[in-house]
């Protein structure tokens, strides 16, 4: 199930403690729709999206909530049904 979700960045402890992988930033510049998306270790009902900082060398993590009833599927890099969730 590929569900389009309106992205609303939220500040949460998970994002403030998350370090965006520098290798992913260097390889993809986080430009693709599924680049720099990661499971949220603090909440299966959301993911973490890293945006590249102006330096182009680091990233800032942002929590992206899933729609109600959906959980993160890291294989597909999208919110999905609970049965398909990898969390």
Rosetta constraint file for C-alpha pairs under 8 A:
AtomPair CA 1 CA 80 HARMONIC 5.67 0.50
AtomPair CA 1 CA 81 HARMONIC 7.04 0.50
AtomPair CA 2 CA 78 HARMONIC 6.54 0.50
AtomPair CA 2 CA 79 HARMONIC 7.23 0.50
AtomPair CA 2 CA 80 HARMONIC 6.72 0.50
AtomPair CA 3 CA 78 HARMONIC 7.16 0.50
AtomPair CA 3 CA 79 HARMONIC 6.50 0.50
AtomPair CA 3 CA 80 HARMONIC 6.92 0.50
AtomPair CA 5 CA 66 HARMONIC 6.82 0.50
AtomPair CA 5 CA 67 HARMONIC 6.70 0.50
AtomPair CA 7 CA 64 HARMONIC 6.00 0.50
AtomPair CA 7 CA 65 HARMONIC 7.57 0.50
AtomPair CA 8 CA 63 HARMONIC 7.96 0.50
AtomPair CA 8 CA 64 HARMONIC 6.05 0.50
AtomPair CA 8 CA 65 HARMONIC 7.38 0.50
AtomPair CA 9 CA 62 HARMONIC 5.45 0.50
AtomPair CA 9 CA 63 HARMONIC 5.65 0.50
AtomPair CA 9 CA 64 HARMONIC 5.71 0.50
AtomPair CA 10 CA 62 HARMONIC 6.16 0.50
AtomPair CA 10 CA 63 HARMONIC 5.34 0.50
AtomPair CA 10 CA 64 HARMONIC 6.88 0.50
AtomPair CA 11 CA 15 HARMONIC 6.49 0.50
AtomPair CA 11 CA 16 HARMONIC 7.24 0.50
AtomPair CA 11 CA 62 HARMONIC 6.59 0.50
AtomPair CA 11 CA 63 HARMONIC 6.63 0.50
AtomPair CA 12 CA 16 HARMONIC 6.39 0.50
AtomPair CA 12 CA 63 HARMONIC 6.89 0.50
AtomPair CA 13 CA 17 HARMONIC 6.11 0.50
AtomPair CA 14 CA 18 HARMONIC 6.01 0.50
AtomPair CA 14 CA 40 HARMONIC 6.78 0.50
AtomPair CA 14 CA 41 HARMONIC 6.89 0.50
AtomPair CA 14 CA 42 HARMONIC 5.79 0.50
AtomPair CA 14 CA 63 HARMONIC 7.65 0.50
AtomPair CA 15 CA 40 HARMONIC 7.97 0.50
AtomPair CA 15 CA 48 HARMONIC 6.83 0.50
AtomPair CA 15 CA 61 HARMONIC 5.29 0.50
AtomPair CA 15 CA 62 HARMONIC 5.59 0.50
AtomPair CA 15 CA 63 HARMONIC 5.93 0.50
AtomPair CA 16 CA 61 HARMONIC 7.12 0.50
AtomPair CA 18 CA 61 HARMONIC 6.56 0.50
AtomPair CA 19 CA 59 HARMONIC 7.88 0.50
AtomPair CA 19 CA 60 HARMONIC 7.91 0.50
AtomPair CA 19 CA 61 HARMONIC 7.18 0.50
AtomPair CA 20 CA 25 HARMONIC 7.83 0.50
AtomPair CA 20 CA 36 HARMONIC 7.75 0.50
AtomPair CA 20 CA 50 HARMONIC 6.10 0.50
AtomPair CA 20 CA 58 HARMONIC 7.20 0.50
AtomPair CA 20 CA 59 HARMONIC 5.53 0.50
AtomPair CA 20 CA 60 HARMONIC 6.74 0.50
AtomPair CA 20 CA 61 HARMONIC 6.38 0.50
AtomPair CA 21 CA 25 HARMONIC 6.66 0.50
AtomPair CA 21 CA 59 HARMONIC 7.96 0.50
AtomPair CA 22 CA 26 HARMONIC 6.13 0.50
AtomPair CA 22 CA 57 HARMONIC 7.15 0.50
AtomPair CA 22 CA 58 HARMONIC 6.29 0.50
AtomPair CA 22 CA 59 HARMONIC 7.64 0.50
AtomPair CA 23 CA 27 HARMONIC 6.05 0.50
AtomPair CA 24 CA 28 HARMONIC 5.84 0.50
AtomPair CA 24 CA 29 HARMONIC 7.22 0.50
AtomPair CA 24 CA 30 HARMONIC 7.29 0.50
AtomPair CA 24 CA 35 HARMONIC 7.67 0.50
AtomPair CA 24 CA 36 HARMONIC 6.48 0.50
AtomPair CA 25 CA 29 HARMONIC 4.63 0.50
AtomPair CA 25 CA 30 HARMONIC 5.81 0.50
AtomPair CA 25 CA 36 HARMONIC 7.23 0.50
AtomPair CA 25 CA 52 HARMONIC 6.99 0.50
AtomPair CA 25 CA 56 HARMONIC 7.76 0.50
AtomPair CA 25 CA 57 HARMONIC 7.11 0.50
AtomPair CA 25 CA 58 HARMONIC 7.00 0.50
AtomPair CA 25 CA 59 HARMONIC 7.17 0.50
AtomPair CA 26 CA 57 HARMONIC 7.13 0.50
AtomPair CA 28 CA 32 HARMONIC 7.27 0.50
AtomPair CA 28 CA 35 HARMONIC 6.68 0.50
AtomPair CA 29 CA 52 HARMONIC 6.73 0.50
AtomPair CA 29 CA 56 HARMONIC 7.43 0.50
AtomPair CA 30 CA 35 HARMONIC 4.92 0.50
AtomPair CA 30 CA 36 HARMONIC 5.37 0.50
AtomPair CA 30 CA 50 HARMONIC 7.30 0.50
AtomPair CA 30 CA 51 HARMONIC 6.63 0.50
AtomPair CA 30 CA 52 HARMONIC 6.69 0.50
AtomPair CA 31 CA 35 HARMONIC 6.46 0.50
AtomPair CA 34 CA 77 HARMONIC 6.14 0.50
AtomPair CA 36 CA 49 HARMONIC 5.77 0.50
AtomPair CA 36 CA 50 HARMONIC 5.40 0.50
AtomPair CA 36 CA 51 HARMONIC 7.64 0.50
AtomPair CA 37 CA 47 HARMONIC 6.84 0.50
AtomPair CA 37 CA 48 HARMONIC 5.71 0.50
AtomPair CA 37 CA 49 HARMONIC 4.65 0.50
AtomPair CA 37 CA 50 HARMONIC 6.67 0.50
AtomPair CA 37 CA 77 HARMONIC 6.61 0.50
AtomPair CA 38 CA 47 HARMONIC 5.74 0.50
AtomPair CA 38 CA 48 HARMONIC 5.09 0.50
AtomPair CA 38 CA 49 HARMONIC 6.46 0.50
AtomPair CA 38 CA 74 HARMONIC 6.88 0.50
AtomPair CA 38 CA 77 HARMONIC 7.58 0.50
AtomPair CA 39 CA 44 HARMONIC 7.25 0.50
AtomPair CA 39 CA 46 HARMONIC 7.28 0.50
AtomPair CA 39 CA 47 HARMONIC 4.79 0.50
AtomPair CA 39 CA 48 HARMONIC 6.09 0.50
AtomPair CA 39 CA 72 HARMONIC 6.63 0.50
AtomPair CA 39 CA 73 HARMONIC 7.92 0.50
AtomPair CA 39 CA 74 HARMONIC 6.26 0.50
AtomPair CA 39 CA 87 HARMONIC 7.56 0.50
AtomPair CA 40 CA 44 HARMONIC 6.31 0.50
AtomPair CA 40 CA 46 HARMONIC 6.03 0.50
AtomPair CA 40 CA 47 HARMONIC 4.66 0.50
AtomPair CA 40 CA 48 HARMONIC 5.55 0.50
AtomPair CA 40 CA 63 HARMONIC 7.51 0.50
AtomPair CA 43 CA 47 HARMONIC 7.76 0.50
AtomPair CA 44 CA 71 HARMONIC 5.43 0.50
AtomPair CA 44 CA 72 HARMONIC 5.66 0.50
AtomPair CA 44 CA 87 HARMONIC 5.72 0.50
AtomPair CA 45 CA 65 HARMONIC 6.19 0.50
AtomPair CA 45 CA 66 HARMONIC 5.41 0.50
AtomPair CA 45 CA 67 HARMONIC 7.91 0.50
AtomPair CA 45 CA 69 HARMONIC 7.91 0.50
AtomPair CA 45 CA 70 HARMONIC 6.31 0.50
AtomPair CA 45 CA 71 HARMONIC 4.48 0.50
AtomPair CA 45 CA 72 HARMONIC 5.96 0.50
AtomPair CA 45 CA 79 HARMONIC 7.79 0.50
AtomPair CA 46 CA 63 HARMONIC 6.62 0.50
AtomPair CA 46 CA 64 HARMONIC 5.44 0.50
AtomPair CA 46 CA 65 HARMONIC 4.13 0.50
AtomPair CA 46 CA 66 HARMONIC 5.03 0.50
AtomPair CA 46 CA 71 HARMONIC 6.71 0.50
AtomPair CA 46 CA 72 HARMONIC 6.02 0.50
AtomPair CA 46 CA 79 HARMONIC 7.56 0.50
AtomPair CA 47 CA 63 HARMONIC 5.77 0.50
AtomPair CA 47 CA 64 HARMONIC 5.25 0.50
AtomPair CA 47 CA 65 HARMONIC 6.48 0.50
AtomPair CA 47 CA 66 HARMONIC 7.58 0.50
AtomPair CA 47 CA 72 HARMONIC 6.39 0.50
AtomPair CA 48 CA 61 HARMONIC 6.12 0.50
AtomPair CA 48 CA 62 HARMONIC 5.44 0.50
AtomPair CA 48 CA 63 HARMONIC 4.61 0.50
AtomPair CA 48 CA 64 HARMONIC 5.89 0.50
AtomPair CA 49 CA 61 HARMONIC 5.64 0.50
AtomPair CA 49 CA 62 HARMONIC 5.28 0.50
AtomPair CA 49 CA 63 HARMONIC 6.44 0.50
AtomPair CA 49 CA 64 HARMONIC 6.83 0.50
AtomPair CA 50 CA 59 HARMONIC 5.53 0.50
AtomPair CA 50 CA 60 HARMONIC 5.22 0.50
AtomPair CA 50 CA 61 HARMONIC 4.33 0.50
AtomPair CA 50 CA 62 HARMONIC 6.16 0.50
AtomPair CA 51 CA 59 HARMONIC 5.22 0.50
AtomPair CA 51 CA 60 HARMONIC 5.28 0.50
AtomPair CA 51 CA 61 HARMONIC 6.55 0.50
AtomPair CA 51 CA 62 HARMONIC 7.77 0.50
AtomPair CA 52 CA 56 HARMONIC 5.77 0.50
AtomPair CA 52 CA 57 HARMONIC 7.33 0.50
AtomPair CA 52 CA 58 HARMONIC 6.00 0.50
AtomPair CA 52 CA 59 HARMONIC 4.32 0.50
AtomPair CA 52 CA 60 HARMONIC 6.44 0.50
AtomPair CA 53 CA 57 HARMONIC 6.93 0.50
AtomPair CA 53 CA 58 HARMONIC 5.64 0.50
AtomPair CA 53 CA 59 HARMONIC 5.16 0.50
AtomPair CA 53 CA 60 HARMONIC 6.53 0.50
AtomPair CA 66 CA 70 HARMONIC 5.85 0.50
AtomPair CA 66 CA 71 HARMONIC 6.43 0.50
AtomPair CA 66 CA 72 HARMONIC 7.22 0.50
AtomPair CA 66 CA 79 HARMONIC 5.65 0.50
AtomPair CA 67 CA 79 HARMONIC 7.59 0.50
AtomPair CA 69 CA 81 HARMONIC 7.19 0.50
AtomPair CA 69 CA 82 HARMONIC 7.39 0.50
AtomPair CA 70 CA 79 HARMONIC 5.75 0.50
AtomPair CA 70 CA 80 HARMONIC 5.18 0.50
AtomPair CA 70 CA 81 HARMONIC 5.03 0.50
AtomPair CA 70 CA 82 HARMONIC 5.95 0.50
AtomPair CA 71 CA 79 HARMONIC 5.27 0.50
AtomPair CA 71 CA 80 HARMONIC 5.45 0.50
AtomPair CA 71 CA 81 HARMONIC 6.17 0.50
AtomPair CA 71 CA 82 HARMONIC 5.58 0.50
AtomPair CA 71 CA 85 HARMONIC 5.62 0.50
AtomPair CA 71 CA 87 HARMONIC 7.27 0.50
AtomPair CA 72 CA 77 HARMONIC 7.39 0.50
AtomPair CA 72 CA 78 HARMONIC 6.02 0.50
AtomPair CA 72 CA 79 HARMONIC 4.45 0.50
AtomPair CA 72 CA 80 HARMONIC 6.03 0.50
AtomPair CA 72 CA 85 HARMONIC 5.54 0.50
AtomPair CA 72 CA 86 HARMONIC 6.65 0.50
AtomPair CA 72 CA 87 HARMONIC 6.27 0.50
AtomPair CA 73 CA 77 HARMONIC 5.71 0.50
AtomPair CA 73 CA 78 HARMONIC 5.49 0.50
AtomPair CA 73 CA 79 HARMONIC 5.70 0.50
AtomPair CA 73 CA 80 HARMONIC 5.88 0.50
AtomPair CA 73 CA 84 HARMONIC 6.58 0.50
AtomPair CA 73 CA 85 HARMONIC 4.41 0.50
AtomPair CA 73 CA 86 HARMONIC 4.84 0.50
AtomPair CA 73 CA 87 HARMONIC 6.70 0.50
AtomPair CA 74 CA 78 HARMONIC 6.73 0.50
AtomPair CA 74 CA 85 HARMONIC 7.56 0.50
AtomPair CA 74 CA 86 HARMONIC 5.93 0.50
AtomPair CA 74 CA 87 HARMONIC 7.62 0.50
AtomPair CA 75 CA 86 HARMONIC 7.04 0.50
AtomPair CA 79 CA 85 HARMONIC 7.71 0.50
AtomPair CA 80 CA 84 HARMONIC 6.07 0.50
AtomPair CA 80 CA 85 HARMONIC 6.01 0.50
AtomPair CA 81 CA 85 HARMONIC 6.23 0.50
